[in-house]
Amino acid sequence: MIFRRAIFTAIAWIGLTCAASAQNLVFPALSGRVVDEAALLNPADRAALTDTLAALEAQNTDQLVVVTLKSLQGSTIEDYGYQLGRHWQIGQKDKNNGALLIVAPAEHAVRIEVGYGLEGDLTDAVSKFIIENSILPRFKANDFPGGIKRGVDDIVSILTGDAGGLKQAAQKAAADNTNADTSTWPVIVLVLGGIAVLIYCGIRGGGFCNFLMQFVFAMLISGRNASSGGGGGSSFSGGGGSFGGGGASGHW
């Protein structure tokens, strides 16, 4: 009985953490394959990118979406990207073959967010290589359309199996640089610490622990889902894909 109570409490904490992290984010509407909220692209750029992304999906059903954001709303681009991918459900449900190229100029951040099903091809190392070698040099020169287009072209070449040289270069770069991306470790430590506290409370009980558990359940019940940023009207939509945080980020 005590063990079941502890496990249930831990699950409640995980649910509270996930709900709280998404609670205050407002996502833009999925208005097409290119969502240019930050207005970095002109109509011709958006049309050309849309054609490229539509051709990719027609070839192998992979869904790649480009999104530029006015703001990350105080979130990290890693957390925002993971939640946005799941909110939009990019990729096919049975394949989870979705990806996002996210640009947040206000925070000078860019990320390639990769769905579960594409992590074997569009690996973290490949994503990082594309960002550092194809996207960031152009962003640093204020060539946002050029950086986005080059990034999209590289991602498409990976997903269509036409980038052996790019993969080899990415593997070499990863071998030369063994510094891991630790940006998510503070969140992981916080979650694990909270789980440990709640498991202790689930076993030992007590006034403070009872209050804490009541607070957790009250938050879970009253918490609202992340809201959408506006209307739809587009014939394009996600196919039900899911994301697990794979990908890479960069800053300029």
N, C-alpha and C positions, 0 to 999 in steps of 0.2 A: 504494500500500500504506500509506504514512504517513497519507494523507488518510483512508482507510477506518478506520484505527486511531484517529485523532483523533475521527471522527464516532461510532464505537462507544463510545469512552470518554465522550463528552458524553452520549450516550443513557443510559449506565449511571449517570452522575451525576444526570440528571433522574429516573430511576427510583428511585435511592436517596433523593433529596429527598422525593419523593412518599410513598415507603414509610415514611420516618422520621417525616414529619409526621402520618401516620395511625396509626402503630404503637401509641401509648400512649393513644389515645382509646377510650373505651367508650361506645357509643351505646345509648340506650334502645331497647326493642323497639317496633316499629311496631304498637301494640296497637289502633289505630283512627285515625279522622280527627283526633281530638284526643288528644294524648299529654301529660297534665298531670303530669309528673314532679315539678314544684315545688309542686304542690297549691295553685294559685292560683284554681281554679274549683270551684264546688259542682256536684253532680250535675245540677241543672237547667240551669246554664250549659253544661256539657259536652254535654248532650243537645240543647240548642237550637243550639249551634254545629255539632254533628255533622249535624243536619238541614239546616242551611244549606249545609254543604260537600257533602253528598250530593246536594242539589238542583242545585248547580253542576255536578258531574260528570255528572249525568243530563242536564243541558241541553246541554253542549258537550264533554264528556269531560275538561275541565280538572280536575286534582287539586290541591287546596289543603289542606295539613295544618297544624294549629296544634300547636306543641310548646313546653312550658315545661320548663326544665332546672334541676336542682339546682346544677349547676356546669358551666363551660366547660372544666374540667380543665386550666387554664393556657393554653388556646388562645385566639386571638381569635375573636370571634363570626363574623367573615367566613370564617375558615378552617374553623371547626367547621360552619357552615351549609353551605358548599360540599360538604364531605365527607359530612355527614349526608344531604343530598339525593341524592347518588350512592349512598350505602350503602343507603338505603331505596328508591331508584329511583322517586321520585315522578314521576308523569306517564306518558303513553303512550309506548311505545318509538318509534313512528313519528312522533310529534309533539313529544316532549320538553316537554309542556305541564304541567309541575308547578311548584308554588310552596310555600314554607314561610313561616309566620309564627313566628319563634323569639323566645322571651322568656327571658332569663337574669337573674332578679332579684338573685342574689348579686353579679353583676358590673354590675348596673344597665344592662344592654344589651338591645337589641331589634334584630331584623333581618328584612327581607323578602328571602328568597332566591328567585331567579327562574330557572326552567329555560330552556334555549336557545330553545325554541319560543314562549315568552311574552314575551321581551325586547322585542319590537316594540310590545306593548300596555302591559305592566307595566314601563315603562322605569325606569332608575335615578332619573330626576327625579321621576316619579310616585310611586315607592316612597318616596323621601325625603320628599316632600310629605305622604304619608299618615302616615308615622312622626311627623314634626314637628308636624303640625296635628291629627291625629286620635288618635294613640296616646300620645305623650309627655305632653301636658297631663293626661291622665287617670292615667297612671302616676305622675306627680309628685304627684298628689292621693291616691295609694295606691288608686286605683280600677282594679285590674288587670282584673277581668272587663269593665268598661266600655270600657277601652282596647282589649282584645283584640276584643271584639265590634264596636266601631266600625272597627277596622282591617280585620277580616274583611269587614264590610259594604262598605267602600270598595274593597277588592281585588276582591270579587265583582262590584261595579258596573262596575269597569274591564273585567273579563274577560267580562262579558256585554254589553258595548257600551252601557251605560246611564250613562255618566259623562263626557259632553262637557265640562260645567262644571268638573269635577275635573281633567281633563286640561289645560284652559286655565289654570287656577289654578296647576297644577304647572309648566307651561311658563313662566309669568310669574315664578314664584318662582325657577326655575332661571336665568332671564335676569338677575334681580336679584342673584343670588348666584353668582359664577363660581368660587368656591373649590372645587377638585376634592377628592374624597376620596382622600387619599394613603396610607391605612392599609396598603395592600398593597405599596407601593414598597420598604420594607426587605427583604421576602421576595424580590421580583423582583431587586433588586440582589445579594442573597446568592446566588441561583441562578445569575445570569449570571456573577458572579465565580467561582463554583465551576466552571462550564462552561469559562470561559476558562483556569483553572488546569489542568483535566484535558485540554483540547485541547493546551495547551503540553506537558504531560507525554506525551500521545500522540505528539507529533511528536519531542520531544527525548529522551525516555527518561531513564534515570538511576536510581540507587539509591532516592532518596526517591520519585520518581515511580512506580517499580515497586511500592514498598510501598503507596503511596496507592491505586493501581489494585487491588491485591490486597485492600486493606481495603474498597474500594467493592464489589467482587464478593462478598466474604465477608458484608457487611451485606445485600446484596440476596438472597443465598441463605438467610440465617438469619432475615431479617426476617419478622415475623408480621403478618397482616392485622388491622385493627381489629376488635374483638370486639363481639358484640351484647350488649345489656344484659339479656336475659332471654328468656323463652318467648314464644310467639306466641298462637295460639288465636283470632285475629281473622279475620273474613271479608274485611276490607279489606287490600289490599296495593298496593304501587307497581306501575306498569305497565311498568317498564323505562326510564323517562325519565332524562335526564342533565342536568347542570348545569355551567355554565362560570364561575360567580362573579358573575353579574349580580345586581343588587339594590341595597339601601341599608341602612345601619345608623344607630342612634341611641343616645344614652345619657342617663340622667336622674340 
